[in-house]
Amino acid sequence: MLFSCLYLLYIVLLLLLFEIAVFNFGLSAAIPPADFTGFLRPELPVSAWFDEDHNRGFMRVENFTSKIYRMWKVDLADLDRDGTREVLLGVWLNKRRHDEPEPHRAVWVLGWDEELKALRELWRGSALARPLRDFVVREEKLVAKEKVGNRCFETIYEWTGFGFTSNRRVSILCEAK
């Protein structure tokens, strides 16, 4: 774990040194390729880097570098349909839940603040309706793969402005792990 944290700190420092070298001295530096890239808007790219175990990472938008999150996944969706995508962040949480082991998976939503030129946390959900195994974005909606006991479900969640509400849940075959 210490090595993972040091590796992420190394990448953050490389990004900061890159900015100093390029903008102050016109030099260039090699930055490790991002593990995730996308666009909040066509002119607003977002990148994310993960540690080796995919348990921690950070994001970068324009000149903003996020804090290091205990994250396992990043995806984008225009949840509020305003033309700017939000970041859906799969995070590890240690909060106790009766139906989840510790740590367990959760989804947070981050939005771009144009005035601050920074990502800010819009919603930090401790859980969805059922224990989360994975998620994808489909048609600007959160599609969660959930598991309760030996039963698996695919649930489609719509953004309400503060959190999600499920509008459809279907039983699916559980994938072997």
Secondary structure as UniProt FT lines:
FT   HELIX           2..25
FT   STRAND          36..41
FT   TURN            42..43
FT   STRAND          44..50
FT   TURN            52..53
FT   STRAND          57..61
FT   TURN            62..63
FT   STRAND          64..65
FT   STRAND          71..77
FT   TURN            79..80
FT   STRAND          86..93
FT   TURN            98..99
FT   STRAND          104..113
FT   TURN            114..117
FT   STRAND          118..124
FT   STRAND          132..138
FT   TURN            139..140
FT   STRAND          141..148
FT   TURN            149..150
FT   STRAND          151..159
FT   STRAND          164..172
//
